[in-house]
């Protein structure tokens, strides 16, 4: 039998790849399974294995497609994958080239929401210590919202009813769709950089999770966290929570509720202003009554008598202290005089002049040095002798020490 022209390995793999690519059943098909061996390469591509209880399938999720994945895949996660089967010619492996992925049993948006919420919470972006206080009576409020949405009208109507003196600066922004997160961040940065306001309100009416998804953006959450202005979120209905709500300084359940939280009740303030004169009058009456009581007491007899008695007592006490002080000083001086006399007598007894009166003398050599010993003198050396009544200049004729007395 004649041998058929052989294939090269590359040609065979390429032939099989072509067969697979023209099979309509292997194009844009959905496959369910569990993720394992998940690796997110630094190139941005994701490589993993999809498996069930009986088999496994190699998969690749290129960067251009996985950038639209709304959650972070991980090992053990149950997923649904849409893609096409083809062959990696270099190694002869057939694998699933993924175009779309979503969690099995839970919506991808909900999973992405929970993942981002947990990550930002661990970073500390939701902590109360970073929350800013709102002004008690704001003067200017920046309102970031859609100019055609119902939220804007609800806010303005509530503000007009509750506190009509406030000034709103409406900053238009998209609040829905793929471009809305970037537009909201731009609007917030514009407010902080260019407008002088007391706080910022991000507002949108109710909607589905998909319609509110712009307020679950990580970029918007970090922009809210970084701004120096107090930020209030008023997104959706009471049961709707977004990532922006957790980062904001205050979350209102609805746009109407936001105005009730940040604006004072004008009616109550007006009633308080009307009550101020009455309250001030009553307070003044209490002060005058108290001062009158003090004046009556000051003009009474008892008030005049008490100071005289006090002065008399203090005068007696002062005289007593003065006498005790004089006695103490005299006794101290007497005691010190006696000690001084005693010391004078001792000093007089130790005086060299008194000793010399009894016949003692002392001598100095020619240099004026005091002579303490006979051994330091030499024959012929000059010597001054000091007596009680004068001085004698003399010269040494002979020096005889104690050990020489036997001669």
Secondary structure, DSSP 8 states (H G I E B T S, - for coil): --------HHHHHHHHHHHHHT-GGGSSEEEEEEEEEEEE-TTS-EEEEEE-SS-EEEEEE-HHHHTT-SS---TT-EEEEEEEEEEETTTTEEEEEEEEEEESSS-HHHHHHHHHHHHHHHHTTT-GGG-----SS-SEEEEEE-TTSHHHHHHHHHHHHH-TT-EEEEEE---SSTTHHHHHHHHHHHHHHH---SEEEEEE----TTTTGGGG-HHHHHHHHH-SSEEEEEES-TT---HHHHHSSEEESSHHHHHHHHS--HHHHHHHHHHHHHHHHHHHHHHHHHHHHHHHHHHSHHHHHHHHHHHHHHHHHHHHHHHHHHHHHHHHHHHHHHHHHHHHHHHHHT-HHHHHHTT--EEEETTS-B---GGG--TT-EEEEEETTEEEEEE-S----GGGTT-
